[in-house]
Amino acid sequence: MPTEPLQIGMLGYRFMGEAHTNALQRLPTFFPDAPETERAVLVGRDESALADAADRFGFAETATDWREVVDEVDVFYNLGPNHLHVEPSVAALEAGTSVLCEKPLAPSTSGAEQLRAAAADSDAVAGVAFNYRFVPAIRYAKRLIDDGDLGEIRQVRGRYLQDWLADADAPWSWRNDAELAGSGALGDLGAHTLDLLRFLVADHAGEIERVSGHLQTFTAERPVPGTGGTEETTDDETGDGDAVAESGDTAGDDAEPEMRPVTVDDAYSAQLAFENGAVGTVEASRVTRGHKNDHTVAVHGSEGSVQFSLERLNELQVHTADARGYETVLVTDESDPYVDHWWPPGHVLGWEHTFVHENYEFLTAVADGESFVPSFDDGYTVQRLLDAIQQSDERGEWVSMA
Ligand code: SOE
């Protein structure tokens, strides 16, 4: 078992790097019983951006090669683009280093299978960063479902809508590439929804046993950032050049930007059939104008229903027994999951708190030598569902998970 303070190595320093670093910084103040950590090494490719991030994040050192880091730390945070999830995480687990890996676990089922096997063979702890499981209102919903308040689970729904690719001129990034990302809205957003629905109902409705999917891409190619006068922005967590422009074409403002094909979906929808006969519908999109980060799930049972929307993260809509509609439950009491660590009742929480709760549970599992959920098994199951939805679209028929 590692000794404290746990030495942290982190691959990636942009969006998810900031979210997890913020969580690490908050823990000693709000979760004083969390294991002590030291931000040891930050990993990326672009040396100057990396040095700047390490300074801001409070990492002692930087490295441009993850190979030098994975066996030197106690915990490896893999926050890189999806195509960088498998090799570094497998190497870390083989070295006995615990891994928290961003979602989706891998770009393909074979990659997820490798990760699942590496986790099974390792004494280290492996977890997938499905952060929405750590929303207090979601935990509250799960408690109601587990207590039987909704009765027999009959129907689930989920949607995850964004609009940042609605504009055809929005820049190309690794998230638009099938090799690098696996899939588009399906994997990036649908992975969250499928995980959340499994988390809420799988103990009662069983696993999803069949899926029927439909994927669509609306914009066939996008401008490469930094070419033809376009802005040199990147969504690449590591500053790894292969995720954006390779050509070095930074020609002046008058030149046409280099266009690169979009090989993933902009939107997907799917139907789900659960082992107990429950039915489900899910959808996600990055082109739904008017929706920034609209993640909504609902569960309907024989006795009641719950509905959750990320845009109202502190609330759960609950319908039980003979009520004529839904009651809005404010999940902000001291007795609610995780809430007692923060502010007095009613002083609401936000998206970033989900990462604090997730990091608390994960690091506690590492320090105690216990397993963590969502595990790599969970990540693998979600990846199989994503692949099955894609296959169903290609074949034009339902696909069985058997
Ligand atoms: C971008 O689409 C993204 O950051 C996802 O990758 C995250 O998982 C989601 O929480 C917010 O949107």
Residues whose N, C-alpha, C, O or C-beta is under 5 A from the ligand:
A	BS01	SOE	D188
